[in-house]
Amino acid sequence: MKLSKILLSLILLCSFSLLQAADIQSLRSPDGRITVTFRQTDKLYYAVNYNDQNILWYSPLSLTVNNQKLGFQDEVISQLTRSNSSVIKPYWWFRSEIPDEYNELELVFGGKYSVIFRAYNDGIAYRWKTDFRGNVKVQGEEVEYRFPKNFQLISHQVGDFQTSYEKNYTKAPIQSLKEKDFTSVPIVVDEENLKVAVTEADLYDYPGIYLTHYDNNNGRPYLNGIFPAYPEKVEKADHGSFNLKVLERADYLAQTSGTREFPWRVLIVAPEDKDLAANDIVYRLARRAQFDASWVKPGKVSWEWWNDWNLEGVTFRAGINMDTYRYYIDFAARHHIEYVLMDEGWSDQFDILLPKPGIDVPELVKYGRKRGVKILLWTVWHTIDRQMNEALALFEKWGVAGVKVDFIDRDDQIAINFYERLAAEAAKHHLLVDYHGCSKPTGLERTYPNMLNFESVRGNEYNKFTTPDTPEHNVDITYIRMLAGPMDYTPGAMRNAAKGQFFTSYSMPMSYGTRCQQLGMYICYFAPLQMLCDAPTEYEKYADILKFLSEVPVTWDETIPLDGKLGEFVVLARKKGNTWYIGALNNWTERTIRIDLSFISEGQHQAQMFVDGMNADRRGDDYMVISQRVNNSTPLEITLKPGGGAAIRID
C-alpha cells in the first residue's frame, strides 16, 4: 500500500494523474472543439470529431517490434493525463512567440510501452513510446486514416521511395488513389466544410511515412501508411551519380534504440482554408534545440545557378570564376543581402576538398567579409557524408557560413540519420545547412536551428527545363507543403510569362505568372535562407523592386492568414518590428480582393503596394507601385490578375 501511495505521489508531482483503466477515456482539445475517442477490441482504435462532426472514423494503430505486435491484446494498465499551456520562443520562425497549448493522454500498456495522444485546438497527434533494453528491429507500423466519406484528396503522388519530392499536386477522390501511386506527406483532405491534413513530426532514426489506398480496402475511403524499408544494398558512389540508388531493402524498417519515442502521426484540422497557411503544429511537436543557436543568422541569398551566371553589361566573361563571384558579392553588399551561394561547379562534385582551378574560396570569403557578405557552398550529399569531418573543419577554417546539400532524394532510416548527423556536426563548426533534393521537414529545424531551409518542393528551378510551375501550384504549396516547415522554392524571377506565353530557357529562365506573384512569394513563402534567384543585373534594372527585396525580412514576429482558398488564392500578413507586410498569390482566375486591415494599429499608416499592372494578363512583367495612406478601419481593395499576386509594405 505504501509503495502505491509513493508511486501516485510521484505521478502527481509530474503533473500527471492516474486514472482507472477499465474504459479508455476520451481526449478533448483545450477549446473543446476536437474530441478523440477510443475503442480497444483486437487492438487499439481512435476516432476524431470536430464540433460533433466525425472527421476520422475509428482507425487502428499498431507497431511491430522484434516481431512482437504492440497494441494487440495487451491491457491498458493506466491512463496518464496532462495539460500544457506555455509559450515557445524560437531562435527564428514566422512567429516570435508560439503558443503551445494542448491536452495529453498517455495509454500505458502492460508490455513496457505506451501510446501518447495530444489534442491541440488545431489538430491531434499520437506517437508510440517503448522501454525495451538494447537495440530493436521495427518490422512494421500500422497507420491508417479511415475517412467517413470518399472526400477529395489533394496529394503529392510519388510512387517511389526514391524521389526528390518535386511533383505537382493531384486532386481526386481518396478511392481513386492507386496503390502503386502512393503519396508523400503532407496531404490535405477536403471534408467539404473544413480541411483535414496529415503529416508527421519529430522524425529521427526512423523512415518517413507515405500514404496509399490499398486495393483490398473494398471501396472504403481509407489511407494507409507505408514506409521505405531499411536499405540493405546501395549502389556505390562514382563520378556519375549525384544520388545513390537503393538496390535491395531489408525485411524491417529500422534498427533503433529500444527505449525511445517514435515519430508523431499528425492530423491537422482547419475550419477555413486560410488556417492551413499559418499552421505550425509540426514545430510545436518537435524536440527542443540541442545547443545555443544565438550565432545562427537567417538572411537573403544572391544565387547564381538559376540564372546560369548570366550577367549583362559587365567587363568580364561571366561564369564560374573569381570576377563573377566578386560581382555577386559586391551586389549583395550594396543591397544588404547577407549571403552569396556558390552552387554546383565551384569544386569537384565528388571531392569537395578540391576546388575548381581558378576558384579561391578563402579569398572570396575574405573579400566578402570586408563587405559584410558571407559565402555558402553547394555539395552533393554522399560526398559531404564521406568527407564530413575533414570538409566541415576546412569550411570553418576558410570562414564559410554554411552548406547547401543536394540530391539525397530519400527518407529511409539511413537518409534520415544523415540529415540529423550533418546538422549536428555542422553546428559544431558554426555552419548553416540548406537541404535540397530532400524529404519534407518534420521539425528538425527546431532541434537544430542551424538547419535553416529545406527544398522538398517543385520550385522555380523547374521553369528552366520542363513544364512550368503553374500559379495554381504556387498557391497550393502555401497551404500544403508549408505545413511541414520552411520551404526553399527560390523565388525572384524577373522574366515573367502571362498565360500561354511561357517557354523554357536554361540560361534566361522565366516564371509562369506575373512579376508581382514572384514578389508576393517573399512574404507568403517562409524561408529563413531566402534566395534571389535571378541575376544581379536583372534586379538592378528596377530600383523599386530591388529596394523591396533588400528590406523584406526572412523571419517574422507575427503571422496572420487573412483570406484564401486552396487552389485559388492566398493572402497572408506578416509583421517584423513595427512593419507589416502582406503577400498575395493568385491562380489563373482574375479576382478583386478586399483586405481587412483591422490587425494594424490605429492611426494613419503609409502603404507601398506592388500590384499587377493593367496589362499583366497580357505581359507578366507589367506591375505598378502604388503609395497611399491606410488605416485599420478601411479595407484595401486590389485586383489580382491571372497568375498574379501582390506585395504590400505598411509602415
Residue pairs with C-beta under 8 A, 6 or more apart in sequence:
8 18
11 17
11 18
11 80
15 82
15 83
16 80
16 81
16 82
16 106
17 80
17 81
18 78
18 79
18 80
19 25
19 78
19 79
19 80
19 81
20 79
21 75
21 76
21 77
21 78
21 79
24 38
24 39
24 40
24 76
24 79
24 107
25 38
25 79
25 81
25 105
26 35
26 36
26 37
26 38
27 35
27 36
27 103
27 104
27 105
27 117
27 119
27 124
28 34
28 35
28 36
28 103
28 119
29 35
29 102
29 103
29 119
29 120
29 121
29 124
30 83
30 85
30 101
30 102
30 103
30 119
30 120
30 121
31 121
33 50
33 51
33 121
34 48
34 49
34 50
34 119
34 120
34 121
34 123
34 124
34 269
35 48
35 49
35 50
35 119
36 46
36 47
36 48
36 105
36 117
36 119
36 124
37 46
37 47
37 49
38 44
38 45
38 46
38 47
38 107
39 45
39 46
39 47
39 58
40 76
42 72
42 73
43 60
43 61
43 62
43 69
43 71
43 72
43 73
44 60
44 61
44 62
44 71
44 107
44 115
45 58
45 59
45 60
45 61
46 56
46 58
46 59
46 61
46 117
46 126
47 54
47 56
47 57
47 58
47 59
48 54
48 55
48 56
48 124
48 267
48 269
49 55
50 194
50 269
50 271
53 193
53 194
54 148
55 147
55 148
55 191
55 194
55 196
55 269
56 145
56 146
56 147
56 148
56 196
56 267
57 146
57 147
57 148
58 146
59 144
59 145
59 146
59 222
60 142
60 144
61 71
61 115
61 126
61 142
61 143
61 144
61 265
62 69
62 70
62 71
62 72
62 141
62 142
63 69
63 70
63 71
63 113
63 128
63 130
63 138
63 140
63 141
63 142
63 262
64 70
64 138
64 139
64 140
64 141
64 142
65 113
65 130
65 132
65 136
65 137
65 138
65 139
65 258
66 132
66 136
66 137
66 139
67 139
68 111
70 109
70 111
70 113
70 128
70 130
71 109
71 115
71 142
74 109
74 110
74 111
75 109
75 110
76 107
76 108
76 109
77 108
77 109
77 110
78 108
79 105
79 106
79 107
79 108
80 105
80 106
80 108
81 103
81 104
81 105
81 106
82 103
82 104
82 106
83 102
83 103
83 104
84 100
84 101
84 102
84 103
84 104
85 99
85 100
85 101
86 100
86 101
87 97
87 98
87 99
87 100
88 97
88 98
88 99
88 100
88 283
88 284
89 96
89 97
89 98
90 96
90 98
90 283
90 446
90 449
91 289
91 293
91 294
91 296
91 449
92 296
92 298
92 449
92 452
92 528
92 555
93 280
93 283
93 555
93 556
94 278
94 280
94 526
94 555
94 556
94 559
94 574
95 280
95 556
95 557
95 558
95 559
96 556
96 557
96 558
98 280
98 283
98 284
100 284
101 120
101 121
102 118
102 119
102 120
103 118
103 119
104 116
104 117
104 118
104 119
105 116
105 117
105 118
105 119
106 114
106 115
106 116
106 117
106 129
107 114
107 115
107 116
107 117
108 114
109 115
112 130
112 131
112 132
113 128
113 129
113 130
113 131
113 132
114 128
114 129
115 126
115 127
115 128
115 129
116 126
116 127
116 128
116 129
116 261
117 124
117 125
117 126
118 124
118 125
118 126
118 264
118 285
120 281
120 284
122 268
122 269
122 270
122 275
122 279
122 281
123 197
123 266
123 267
123 268
123 269
123 279
123 281
124 266
124 267
124 269
125 201
125 264
125 265
125 266
125 267
125 281
125 285
126 264
126 265
127 202
127 261
127 262
127 263
127 264
127 265
128 141
128 261
128 262
129 260
129 261
129 262
130 136
130 258
130 259
130 260
130 262
131 258
131 259
132 258
132 259
133 258
133 259
134 258
135 255
135 256
135 257
135 258
136 255
136 256
136 257
136 258
137 252
137 254
137 255
138 206
138 252
138 253
138 254
138 255
138 256
139 251
139 252
139 253
140 227
140 253
141 225
141 227
141 253
141 262
142 225
143 209
143 224
143 225
143 265
144 222
144 223
144 224
144 225
145 198
145 211
145 222
145 223
145 224
145 267
146 220
146 221
146 222
147 174
147 189
147 191
147 196
147 221
147 222
147 223
148 221
149 191
149 221
150 173
150 174
150 175
150 221
151 173
151 174
151 189
151 190
151 191
151 192
151 221
152 171
152 172
152 173
152 174
152 189
152 190
153 170
153 171
153 172
153 173
153 174
153 176
153 177
153 187
153 188
153 189
153 190
153 223
154 169
154 170
154 171
154 187
154 188
154 189
154 190
154 476
154 480
154 566
154 567
155 169
155 170
155 177
155 183
155 184
155 187
155 188
155 211
156 165
156 167
156 168
156 169
156 170
156 183
156 184
156 187
156 480
156 481
157 167
157 170
157 177
157 181
157 182
157 183
158 165
158 167
158 182
158 183
158 184
158 210
159 180
159 181
159 182
161 210
161 228
161 246
161 410
161 411
161 412
162 243
162 245
162 246
162 409
162 410
163 184
163 409
164 407
164 409
164 437
164 455
165 184
165 438
165 439
165 440
165 455
165 456
165 457
166 455
166 456
166 457
166 458
166 459
166 462
167 458
168 458
168 470
168 473
169 473
169 476
169 480
171 567
173 221
174 189
174 213
174 221
174 222
174 223
175 213
175 217
175 219
175 220
175 221
176 213
177 183
177 212
177 213
177 223
178 213
179 212
179 213
179 214
179 215
181 212
182 210
182 211
182 212
182 226
183 210
183 211
183 212
184 208
184 210
184 439
184 440
185 198
185 199
185 200
185 208
185 209
185 210
185 211
185 440
185 484
186 197
186 198
186 199
186 268
186 440
186 480
186 481
186 483
186 484
187 197
187 198
187 199
187 211
187 223
187 480
188 195
188 196
188 197
188 276
188 479
188 480
188 566
189 195
189 196
189 197
189 198
190 566
193 271
194 269
194 270
194 271
194 272
195 269
195 270
195 273
195 275
195 276
195 479
195 566
196 267
196 268
196 269
196 270
197 266
197 267
197 268
197 270
197 276
197 279
197 480
197 483
198 211
198 223
198 265
198 266
198 267
198 268
199 266
199 268
199 282
199 440
199 442
199 483
199 484
200 208
200 209
200 263
200 264
200 265
200 266
200 442
201 263
201 264
201 266
201 281
201 282
201 285
201 286
201 442
201 443
202 261
202 263
202 264
202 285
202 286
202 287
202 442
202 443
203 263
203 411
203 416
203 442
203 443
203 444
204 263
204 287
204 416
204 417
204 420
204 444
205 254
205 256
205 257
205 260
205 413
205 416
205 417
205 420
206 253
206 254
206 256
206 262
206 263
206 413
206 416
207 227
207 228
207 229
207 230
207 253
207 254
207 411
207 412
207 413
207 416
208 227
208 228
208 411
208 412
208 416
208 439
208 440
208 442
209 225
209 226
209 227
209 263
209 265
210 225
210 226
210 227
210 228
211 223
211 224
211 225
211 226
212 223
212 224
212 226
213 221
213 222
213 223
213 224
214 222
214 224
217 224
225 265
227 253
228 246
228 249
228 253
228 410
228 411
228 412
229 249
229 250
229 251
229 252
229 253
229 412
230 249
230 250
230 252
230 253
230 254
230 255
230 412
230 413
230 414
231 246
231 248
231 249
231 250
231 410
231 412
231 413
231 414
232 248
232 249
232 250
233 246
233 247
233 248
234 244
234 245
234 246
234 247
234 414
235 241
235 244
235 245
235 247
236 244
237 244
237 350
237 382
237 383
237 386
238 350
239 349
239 350
241 382
242 349
242 380
242 406
242 407
242 437
243 381
243 382
243 407
243 408
243 409
243 410
243 437
244 382
246 410
246 412
249 412
253 413
254 413
255 413
256 413
263 442
264 285
266 281
266 282
266 285
268 276
268 279
268 281
268 483
270 276
270 279
273 479
273 564
273 565
273 566
274 561
274 562
274 563
274 564
274 570
274 571
275 561
276 479
276 480
276 483
276 561
276 566
277 478
277 479
277 482
277 524
277 561
277 564
277 570
277 572
278 559
278 560
278 561
278 572
279 483
282 441
282 442
282 443
282 483
282 484
282 485
283 443
283 445
283 446
283 485
285 443
286 442
286 443
286 444
286 445
286 446
286 447
287 443
287 446
287 447
288 446
288 447
289 446
289 447
289 448
289 449
290 424
290 427
290 447
290 448
291 427
291 448
293 427
293 449
293 450
295 430
296 432
296 449
296 450
296 452
297 338
298 452
298 528
298 529
298 554
298 555
299 337
299 338
299 339
299 528
299 529
299 530
299 554
300 337
300 338
300 339
300 529
300 530
300 531
300 532
300 549
300 552
300 554
301 337
301 338
301 339
301 340
301 341
301 376
301 529
301 530
301 531
301 532
302 328
302 331
302 332
302 337
302 339
302 340
302 341
302 532
302 536
303 340
303 341
303 343
303 490
303 531
303 532
303 533
304 324
304 325
304 328
304 340
304 341
304 342
304 343
304 535
305 341
305 343
305 344
305 378
306 460
306 461
306 464
306 490
306 509
306 531
306 533
306 534
307 509
307 533
307 534
307 535
307 538
308 506
308 507
308 508
308 509
309 318
309 319
309 320
309 324
310 318
310 507
310 508
310 535
311 318
311 324
311 327
311 535
311 536
311 537
312 535
312 537
313 537
314 323
314 327
314 537
316 323
316 324
316 327
317 323
318 324
318 327
320 345
320 346
320 356
320 359
321 358
321 359
322 358
322 359
322 360
322 363
322 364
325 340
325 342
325 359
325 364
326 364
326 367
327 536
328 340
328 536
329 340
329 364
329 367
329 368
329 371
329 373
330 371
331 337
331 536
331 539
331 540
332 338
332 339
332 340
332 368
332 371
332 373
333 368
333 371
333 372
333 373
335 539
335 546
335 549
335 550
336 550
336 551
337 373
337 532
337 550
338 372
338 373
338 374
339 373
339 374
339 375
339 376
339 401
339 402
339 529
340 368
340 373
340 374
340 375
340 376
341 375
341 376
341 377
341 378
341 404
341 531
342 361
342 364
342 375
342 376
342 377
342 378
343 378
343 404
344 378
344 406
345 356
346 355
346 356
346 359
346 361
346 377
346 378
347 353
347 354
347 355
347 356
347 359
347 377
347 379
348 354
348 355
348 356
349 379
349 380
349 383
350 380
350 383
351 383
351 387
352 377
352 379
352 380
352 383
352 384
352 387
352 391
353 387
353 390
353 391
353 394
355 361
361 375
361 377
361 398
361 400
362 398
362 399
364 375
365 374
365 375
365 398
365 399
365 400
366 399
368 374
368 375
369 399
374 400
374 401
374 402
375 399
375 400
375 401
376 400
376 401
376 402
376 403
376 404
376 432
376 434
376 529
377 395
377 400
377 402
377 403
377 404
378 403
378 404
378 406
379 391
379 403
379 404
379 405
379 406
380 405
380 406
380 407
381 405
381 406
381 407
381 408
381 418
381 437
382 407
384 391
384 403
384 405
384 422
385 418
385 422
388 421
388 422
388 425
389 425
392 425
392 426
392 428
392 429
392 431
393 429
395 403
395 429
395 431
396 429
396 430
396 431
400 431
401 431
401 432
402 426
402 431
402 432
402 433
402 434
402 450
402 452
403 426
403 431
403 432
403 433
403 434
404 434
404 435
404 436
405 422
405 433
405 434
405 435
405 436
405 438
406 435
406 436
406 437
407 436
407 437
408 415
408 418
408 419
408 435
408 437
408 438
408 439
409 437
409 438
410 439
411 439
415 439
416 439
419 435
419 438
419 439
419 444
419 451
420 444
420 447
420 448
422 433
423 433
423 444
423 447
423 448
423 450
423 451
424 448
426 432
426 433
426 450
427 448
427 450
430 450
431 450
432 450
432 451
432 452
432 529
433 448
433 450
433 451
433 452
434 452
434 453
434 454
434 488
434 529
435 451
435 453
435 454
435 455
435 456
436 455
436 488
437 455
438 454
438 455
438 456
439 456
440 454
440 456
440 481
440 484
440 485
441 454
441 456
441 484
441 485
441 486
442 484
442 485
443 485
444 451
445 451
445 452
445 454
445 485
445 486
452 486
452 528
452 529
453 486
453 487
453 488
453 527
453 528
453 529
454 484
454 485
454 486
454 487
454 488
455 487
455 488
455 489
456 481
456 484
456 487
457 477
457 481
457 487
457 488
457 489
458 469
458 473
458 477
459 469
459 488
459 489
459 490
460 469
460 489
460 490
460 491
460 492
460 493
460 509
460 511
460 533
461 490
462 468
462 469
463 469
463 493
463 502
463 504
463 509
463 510
463 511
463 512
464 504
464 505
464 506
464 509
465 504
465 506
466 504
468 497
468 502
468 504
468 511
468 512
469 511
469 512
470 512
470 513
470 587
470 588
471 512
471 513
471 517
471 585
471 586
471 587
471 588
471 642
471 643
471 644
472 567
472 568
472 587
472 588
474 513
474 517
474 521
474 585
475 564
475 566
475 567
475 568
475 569
475 570
475 585
475 586
475 587
476 566
476 567
477 487
477 489
477 525
478 524
478 525
478 564
478 570
478 572
478 585
479 564
479 566
479 570
480 566
481 487
482 525
482 526
486 526
486 527
486 528
487 525
487 526
487 527
488 527
488 529
488 531
489 521
489 525
489 527
490 531
490 533
491 518
491 521
491 522
491 525
491 530
491 531
491 533
492 518
492 521
492 522
492 531
492 532
492 533
492 534
492 539
492 549
493 509
493 510
493 511
493 515
493 518
493 533
493 534
494 515
494 518
494 534
494 538
494 539
494 541
494 542
494 545
494 621
495 508
495 509
495 510
495 511
495 534
495 538
495 621
496 510
496 511
496 513
496 514
496 515
496 517
496 518
496 620
496 621
497 503
497 510
497 511
497 512
497 513
497 620
498 514
498 616
498 617
498 618
498 619
498 620
498 642
498 643
499 512
499 588
499 617
499 642
499 643
501 619
501 620
502 510
502 512
503 510
510 620
511 517
511 518
511 620
512 620
512 643
513 620
513 643
513 644
513 645
514 612
514 616
514 620
514 621
514 622
514 623
514 641
514 643
514 644
514 645
515 545
515 616
515 620
515 621
515 622
515 623
516 610
516 611
516 612
516 616
516 623
516 644
516 645
516 646
516 647
517 585
517 586
517 643
517 644
517 645
518 645
519 545
519 548
519 549
519 583
519 610
519 623
519 645
519 646
519 647
520 583
520 584
520 585
520 645
520 646
520 647
521 583
521 585
521 645
522 530
522 548
522 549
522 552
522 583
522 647
523 552
523 572
523 574
523 581
523 582
523 583
523 647
524 570
524 572
524 583
524 584
524 585
526 556
527 554
528 554
528 555
529 554
530 554
532 539
532 549
539 545
539 546
539 549
540 546
544 610
544 625
545 610
548 608
548 610
548 647
548 649
551 649
552 581
552 647
552 649
553 574
553 576
553 581
555 576
556 574
556 575
556 576
557 575
557 576
557 577
558 574
558 575
559 572
559 573
559 574
559 575
560 572
560 573
560 574
560 599
561 570
561 571
561 572
561 573
562 571
562 572
562 573
562 582
562 595
562 596
563 569
563 570
563 571
563 593
563 595
564 570
564 571
567 587
568 586
568 587
568 589
568 591
569 584
569 585
569 586
569 587
569 591
569 593
569 640
570 584
570 585
571 582
571 583
571 584
571 593
571 595
572 582
572 583
572 584
573 580
573 581
573 582
573 599
574 580
574 581
574 582
574 583
575 581
578 651
579 649
579 650
579 651
580 599
580 600
580 649
580 650
581 647
581 648
581 649
581 650
582 595
582 636
582 646
582 647
582 648
582 650
583 645
583 646
583 647
583 648
584 593
584 638
584 640
584 645
584 646
584 647
585 645
586 640
586 641
586 642
586 643
586 644
586 645
587 642
587 643
588 642
588 643
589 642
590 617
590 639
590 640
590 641
590 642
590 644
591 639
591 640
592 637
592 638
592 639
592 640
593 637
593 638
593 639
593 640
594 635
594 636
594 637
595 635
595 636
595 637
595 638
595 648
596 635
597 630
597 631
597 632
597 633
597 634
597 635
597 636
597 650
598 632
598 633
599 632
600 630
600 631
600 632
600 650
601 632
602 631
602 632
603 631
604 629
604 630
604 631
605 629
605 630
605 631
605 650
605 651
606 627
606 628
606 629
606 630
606 650
606 651
607 626
607 627
607 628
607 629
607 630
607 636
607 648
607 649
607 650
607 651
608 625
608 626
608 627
608 648
608 649
609 625
609 626
609 627
609 628
609 636
609 638
609 646
609 647
609 648
609 649
610 623
610 624
610 625
610 646
610 647
610 648
611 623
611 624
611 626
611 638
611 639
611 646
612 622
612 623
612 624
612 639
612 640
612 641
612 644
612 645
612 646
613 622
613 623
613 624
613 641
614 622
614 624
615 622
616 622
616 623
616 641
616 644
617 641
617 642
617 643
617 644
620 643
630 636
630 650
636 648
638 646
640 646
